[in-house]
Amino acid sequence: MKIYLMRHGETKWNKRSKLQGQVDIPLAPKGIEQAEMTSEGMKDIPFDHIFSSPLKRAYKTAQVVRRDRPIEIVRDDRLKEMSFGTSEGKIIGKIMANPAMVRYQRFRLDPAHFRPAKYGEYFQDVLKRTDEFFQEEIVPLEGKAENILIVAHGCVVRSFILNFTKRPLSEFWKTPFGRNCSSAAFEYKNGEINMIYENKLYYDVDCPDWQQQVPVYKKGRAR
């Protein structure tokens, strides 16, 4: 069973480098275009199931990539982006440049010790909920489905990658995955997970992984 993970297309807040978190920002026109090109690139993959974050930017991306496949898109709150609490809507660069905001600087430099703003989530929270989603929704589909698409957000997909590869939290950001509509793919069989590729873009021929499969961590065992 192959599992395809995808980040949503670009939003206006992405362009302005604002923390979106769980604020429900729609796709920008460029984001829809990215999703359309990605849809064209994935048109021959016979998806059996599609799961999506319920946030507009992810759900719209999933709708575009689905095309005319007669598949229900199942929305799950566990696929929402990491919550940044009262920091949502702030410009990332200004937070990182403020020497008084040490805990936010740990967001990139030391995620294991990051302390979120009020009402926000720890990285460990996101790792836990994505693992629960995988165990409860995806694992039972082995033998019943061949191709599954999950459309979510940057931190959520990175959390799946960490869970699947068993990398430490300190390596959360050490992945080529990240751009809007980037995808990663894994194969799940008999409790083992093999990476097929970690980063693929269907709309940018300058991406190093354009139309390539780049194995990085070959095997992991599902939790």
Buried (B, 14 or more C-beta within 10 A) or exposed (E): BBBBBBBBBBBBBBEEEBBBBBBEBBBBEBBBBBBBBBBEBBEEBEBBBBBBBBBBBBBBBBBBBBEEBEBEBBBBEBBBBBBBBEBBEBEBEEBEEEEEBEBBBBBEEBBEEBEBBEEBBBBEBBBBBBBEBBEEBBEEBEEEBEBBBBBBBBBBBBBBBBBBBEBEBEEBEEBBBEBBBBBBBBEBEEEEBBBBBBBBBBBEEEBEBEEEEBEBBEEBEBE
